[in-house]
Structures are given as C-alpha cells and as structure tokens.
C-alpha cells in the first residue's frame, strides 16, 4: 500500500514506489470518489487495533462455529454475509468512518477464521493444502487488482470497483493468515512459539521499513498478512482447552473484552483518514 509521509521542510523521493517519504509523520490511505480517504492513517495505533481485530476474529469465529456448534460451513456463510453487508455500507459512504471501517475488518477476520478452518479441516486437505489454496486466491485477487489499476497501492482505491478489489484482497489475506497460524501451531511450536515466530516476522518487516528501500506496498501487505496469524495464535492461546496448550477462557468473554479494547483504542489513538498524493495531511 502506498506510503505518504509528510515533513514541514524537507522530504526525499522513494525510488521503489515513487512517493514522497517524510521524516516525521507516516500515512497510508485510500481515496474515495470525493477525494477523501476512506482508509485510516497507518500508524502504531492502526497496527494495535488490527492485531486486536484479528484476535477478536479468531475468538469470535470459534465462538460461533464451535461453542454454538454451527460448524465451519454455516459459520462461513453467516460471516461472509456480514462481510458483504459491511462492505456495501463501506463503499456507499463518501468519507472515512472509523467504526464502520473496523467493522469490515472484523467481518473479514471472523469470516477468515471459519473459511480457513473449513478449508483445512472440513475439506480434508490439511494445513499445507489450505494455505496453498488461500495463497493462490490472494495472489489472484491482487493480480486482478493490479491489472485493473496498474498497482495494488491503496492510492488506486478511488472507485467502487477498486475498493471491492481492496476488500476482497483483505478477506483472502485474513483467511491466509488464519491458515498460517493454525499450521504453525500444529507443527509442535505451540501457541507461544507461534507468537514468537510471527512477532519476529513483523519485527523484520519493521526493520526493512525503517532501514531499507524495499517497496512500501510490499511491506504493507506482508505486515497485514502476518498480523493475522499473530492474532489468531493469541486468540487460540486464550480460548483453547488447557490440554491443548490454551488458557480455556470463555470465547464469548474474551471476544467481548477484545471488542471493548478496540473501541477504547479507536478513541485513544484518534483514528483519522489517511492522506494520499495531491492532498495535504488531514
């Protein structure tokens, strides 16, 4: 996703993405038809809320599919329906609404949880097979977006069609991240080991962002994907049985606490629309 950073006096050109790279405040954002961003500025607060949303997606998805015994297929249909409604509302509005945006993100994480579980377990293809299929679907979504807009940067999100590409790519990235988290937990590392592995991956991405000229679009999508298995692993650790290495906390209680935490973070970190080429910082 294209990165715009603003400085009061001086800036430099990033050769990878051809965008202005600031020395101070960092912003990533998408634009609506009215010229205003409908995606929040990507700051530390954004990533904290994103990880909380992915953890909520794991516990909430498990609460519906497992605790309510609806199964992966029925739960996936339910959450995909929620995703479609939320995306329709998000596309219909003409400005950034933080609670609506994060509602769509939660819808993608809950749908991603049940879709990944359905692919991995109900279809009988295992974690490796499910991960491979989901990776192919994500690449197909990003490839279609790139052919249509010439880039998968959020700066191209300026029409309902491109915005739909954006959300479909996010849905598949969330589902892929869930499969990766489940696969890692099943390798014998356990939930704590999975958190360390994915945390180290995110630290490497952060280091590449601050100390290299690697494409900011590539780094954004890499971080977006990896925050999902991190959240999924944390969610599993909180609600899975003690015999399986978890804490066996009620899925509904954990989900409610995570939802309250997200609401608090949205106010604390003052979620604002991001900026994009040709506008001044919001």
Steps between C-alpha positions, in 0.01 A plus 500: 500500500646833400655693782491878534703671766496872564771736622484869567804588293678216324419162351656249262372287213472126555633327188295184558156655505547850368336661799612767742665352808481727807728518798214548745138390481421187297172454317348232277154554362245440226286763333130509435328641195470830686877516543497412868665196652276220625790304650662597832849639522734208565672579827596300807140532619378347173711188552396462865132512401567268205656233725211535747253462212673185375498353850130586531441337162655177626310486830176625345520259208570208734215607729249473218638193321603300808329630814165538321568185297398659170795344319752657265283502186196667658718743695691592184174578317384710796820701524536542123148643503607744775808588293291572188262727692782683676696549176189630325458761773871587491494553123178701519632760744705787363735562791695309762302360792732318743239274657366393160850437365594281797166320482596390149842392625338294778266346242801393292676351802200300621423382148869424452503286814210277396600490131853390587372237743258374235780475240749341739271257681162448335646462150767264634790668318697584815677820599753489216232449235272765647785750524602435139146551369449818703836639388401439138167676555673800658747523211213477253314781678808724508584410140150594381521826691842574350381432145204729552677790674870448417583476870380341823573819690205637695550827309312329214190447716297776339198313364255239628660234277851559632372526855343157457839364384650648818252328729511165320880505529467575871250216546735249335801638691314453828400145406855417393632640826263277698619192312863597560434541872328162527776336299771646722319395818470148359873463435577448868608855579180561690324832538790671678742389229263622230478843663880523508535395134239742366617775735852457364364517145327829574816635664693414183242685290526803729879494468471485121263796510731719706838390363447402135338616179285189458164580337262645757211331321667160545580571864145609576339187359763280666428660837126485443519126433732422794294690757218255431679179609644691796149592612368153418771337711432734793127428467557124501725533804226684688204276421631152420485223769783475749578151370571657158726769643239774539354685798142377445347846551142536376499597131208734556668674794829543314317630191307756706818624669681528166209695353510745792877529463463584129241768573728654761796496259298668225440791737846499659690494171254739333448310177520739206479461126836456328630735235600434141692664214369842417347585837621655818516303821169459679 
